[in-house]
């Protein structure tokens, strides 16, 4: 909401697709994440640049990839009901 993407997400199918792909990065193999992120960022509309900058600065830089990658895990949530 701070980035003003609520309307874009609601109204634009392409924005929703990009956001879903971004949320799916933890499911990729660890060695594929950086390239997939760069490809996704390069192919995304300029309106999503702030989102990609945030994601890159926080999730790609501050937090090691192996801490949020779940590609090799059997259990991918902390909800025992799932």
N, C-alpha and C positions, 0 to 999 in steps of 0.2 A: 504494500500500500504506500509506503514511503516513496517508492520510486514511481508511483503513478501508473502502475501496470495493471491495476484491477480492471479498468475499462478495456484496455487492449486485450487482456486475457479473456474477458467475457465476449468481446466483439470479433476477435480475430482468430480464426482457426489456425493460421500459421504461427501465431504467438503461442497458442496452446500447445501445438506440436513441439515447438522449440523448448518450451518449459518442461514438457514431459520427457523429452530427450535429455535435458539437463538433469532432471531428477533420476533418470535411469543410469547415469554414469557410475554409481556405486555397484551396479550389477555387472559391469564389464570386467574383463580380466585386468589386473593391476597394471600390467605393462601397456594396455591399450587406452587407458583413461586420458592421458595428456594429449595424445594425438586426436582422439575423438573430441575432446573439449575444444582444441584449437580449430578443428574442422567445423564444429558446430558454431563456434564464435564467428568464424570467417563467413559462414553462410547465413548468419542471422541478420535481421534488420537492425538498422542503427538505433531504433527505439529501445532495443534491449541491451545496448552497450553498458549502461549502468549496472544492470543485473549481472552481466558477465564480468564486469570489473569487480563487483562485490564477491562473486563466486570465486574468481581467480585469486583475489587478495586474501580471502578468508579460507575457503575450503581447499584450494590448490596450493597455498603457500603456508599459512599458519598451522594448519592441521595436516599431518602426514597422511598421504593417500591410503596407506595400509590400515589406518585407524577407522576409515569410513567405507572402505571397500568391503563388499559382502559377497563377491562372486564365488568364493569357495566355501561359504558357510551354508550349512543345512538349515539352520534357524536364522532367519533374517530380521526378526522383530524381537521386541522384548515383551510381547503379549503372548502369554501361554495359551490363550484361547484360540489363536490362529493356527 
